[in-house]
Amino acid sequence: MSPFAEDEEMVALEDAAQRFGVDVRTVIDWCHKGNLPAMRIDGSWRVRRTALELFLEGLERPNTLVGQLYAFLRVPDNLLAVTQTIDLSNHLDAAFFKAGEARGGSLVKYHSEGPGRPSLDELRAELERRELKVARLEEDGRLLMRPLNDPISGRVDELEQLLEERTEEGRTVWVDFNWDESVDVEAALKHQEEISEFVQDKSLVVKTSVLEASLEEWPGTVALRAQVVHSGSVWLSESGLSLSRVESPLL
């Protein structure tokens, strides 16, 4: 039996986009992929309200990596992301940004430049390969690709600048950093603590990625500290996904 009533209210794509806090072209893309059923009425595309609600429930249901992140992440949030391989790290980046896009956020990818680092075009290609609409999001001003000149200590300054730029838009800002392996771990942890303090009352979701092989080289206590200075952690390997929260101590 169809879940739709024949006389059910039809919703314009513009209204659906406003409901999700995304661009209309994002909703059109969902319709073209068959994820959100739509029909043409009097020359305009419409979606049934029930279909819209079911699609929203699907986003909130953790049955895909994007869905799991969508349900897990909070606003504000400061996440440590550990992946087994660079390929999985790129996969997690794309899923993180898709979750942010579905939440109506502005997306920012910071990248380090120099020998041995992927170029900006290579980063774009990796995200596009995983079905993030990089060109459209950049055209709409929803995705920024920015170089990070100061590998660690300038990150809070960058976040402050982003919030100043995006305050008028009323959007949550979803930021992706990479852990810089050239920096002393103790120094990096100190700056991650500063990020955690800064993020606490802001419209920010921050993810810092590190490869599992790098983490294994740290002393056990340092690895634990790296987890607890963040509000949550994600571990993605070829065998599975782990999501965990850091809770405030009971004093």
N, C-alpha and C positions, 0 to 999 in steps of 0.2 A: 504494500500500500504506500502511496506517495505521502511524504510528510507535509506536502504543500496543499493548502486549500485553494480552490479555484478563484475565490474572491479575495485572496490574501493581498495585503498592501505591497505595492512594488516600490522599490527605492532607487532613486537616480544614482548613477555612479559617483557623481559629485558628493551626494550625501553619504554614500558608503565610504568614500575616501575620508570625509570629515570624521566619520565614526571611528575609523582606524587611525586618524592622524597622519595619513600618507598622501602622496600626490595621486591625482586621478589616474595617471599613467601606470602607477603601481597596481591599482585595481583593475585596469584594462588588461595588464599583463597577467594577473591572476585569472581573469575570465578567458583569455586566449589559451592559457594552459589547461583550462577545464577545472581548475581548482575551485572557482566560484561560478556556479551556473548563472547565466544571464540570458535575457531575451530582448529582442528589439520590438518596441511598442511606439507607434506613431513617429518613427524615425529616430528614436533615442533608445539607448540601451538601459535596461532596468534589471535589478536583481530582486528576488523575493526576500522579504524580511526574514523569513525562517532560514533561507539559505545563508543569509548574512550571519545570523546567530550561530548556525552550525559551523560555518567557516571559522568564526571567532573561537568557538569551542575547540576546533581542531588545532588552532594555533596554540591554545592554552594546554592542550593535551600533550604530555611529554612522550610522543611515540616516534619522534625524529630528533636529530641533534638540534635543529633549529627550535623545535617545540620544547625540548628539554631545557635549552638555554632560556627561551622565552618565559617558561614557567619558573625557572630557578633564579634568574637575575632580579635584583631589586634596584630601586632608585632612592637614594644613592647607593653605589656599590664600588668596591675596589677588589678586583679578582686577580688571583694568581693562576695562570694557565700553563700546565705542564703537558707537553706532547712528546710522543716517542720518536717522531720523525719530523723533518721539515715539511713533508707533504701533508701530514696530519695537522701541523701548525697552520698551514695555509687553509686547510679545510675548516679548521676551527675559526680562523679569522673570518671567513666568508659566512659561516653560520652565526657568529656573533653579530656581524653587521646586518644580516637578514633579520635577526631578532630585533635589533635596534630599529631597522627600517619599519618593521611591523608595529613597533611601539611608537612610531612617529618621530623618532629621534634624528638628530644631525650626527653624521658619522665622520670620524677623523682617524686616518691611518698615518702614524708617524713612522718614518723610515730613516735609517742611517745611510749615509753615502760613503763611497770609497771602494778601494780594491776588495774584491771578494764579496761585496754586497750586491744583492739583486738591484737592477735598475728600476726606475719608476715604471717603465713600460712592462717589465717582467712582473712586477707586483700587480699591476692592473690586469695583465693576462691571466695570472693565477686566480684572481678573484672572479674574473669573467668566466673562466673555465668551470668554476663552481657555481655558475648561474647567478652571481650578483651582478646587477645591471649597472656596472661601473660608469659607463659613458652617460647613461641617462641620469644617474644620481649626481654625477659631477656637473652636468649641464643644469640640473635643477638647484645646484648649490647645496645638496644634501650630503655629499661626500667630498671631503677634503683630503688630499694626499700631501703631507707636509714633511719636509726634511727636519731632522732633529740634530741640530748642530752641537748642543751640549748633551753628551750621551746619558747623563744621569741628573746632575744637580739642577738643570734648567727645566725639569718636567713640571714642577708646581707653577713656575712662571708661565709656561705654555698653557697650562690648564686655566690659570687666571685670565690670560689673554683670550682664550676661547670663550669663556663665559661672558666676558665683556662684549665680544663680537656677536654672540648668539642670544643675549638676553632679550632683545626685542622680538625674536622669533618665537619665544615661549616653548622651545623644544628642549628635551633632554639631550645631552651631548654624550655620545658613545665613542670612547677613545681607545685606540689600540696601540700599545707600546710593545717593544721587544726588550728583554733583559739584555743589557750590554755586557758580554762576557769579558771584555777588555778591562772592566772596572773592578776594583777590589770588592769582594762580596760584602764585607762589613760596611763599606761606604754605600753600596747599593741598598742594603737593608735600611740604613739610616734614612735615605731619601725615600724609600718605599713607605716608611713610617710617616714621613712628612706628607706624602700623598694621601695616606689613610686619614690623617687628621684634617687635611684640606677638604677631602671629598665628603666628609660626614654629613654636612647640611647643605650640599649643593645638588643641582640637577645633573649629576654626572654618573656615568657608568664607565669605569676604567678597567681595562684588561691588560696585564703585563705577561707576556709569553716567554717561557724558557724551555729549552730542550731537556728531556729526561737525562740524557748523558751528562749534561752540565751539572744538573742537580746532584747526580750520583757522586760527583767529585767533591762536593761540600761535606764538611763534618756533619754528623747526624743532628747535633743541636742547632747548627746553622740552618739546615734544611727545615727543621721544625719551626724555627723563628721566621723563616721566609713565609711559611704558611700562616702563622698567627698574626703577622703584621698586616694581613689582608682580611677582608670581611668574608671571603669565600675562596674556594679553589676548585679548579677543574683539572682532572687528569684524563687525557685521551690517548689510548694506545690502540694497537691493532686488535687487541682482545676485548676492549670494552671502554666504558666511560664511567668516571667517578666524580660525583658532585658533593661538596661538603661545605658546611657553614662554620665560621668561627663565632662562638657565642661569648658574650661578655662574662667575666668571672663573677661568681656570687660572693660578695664581700659581707 
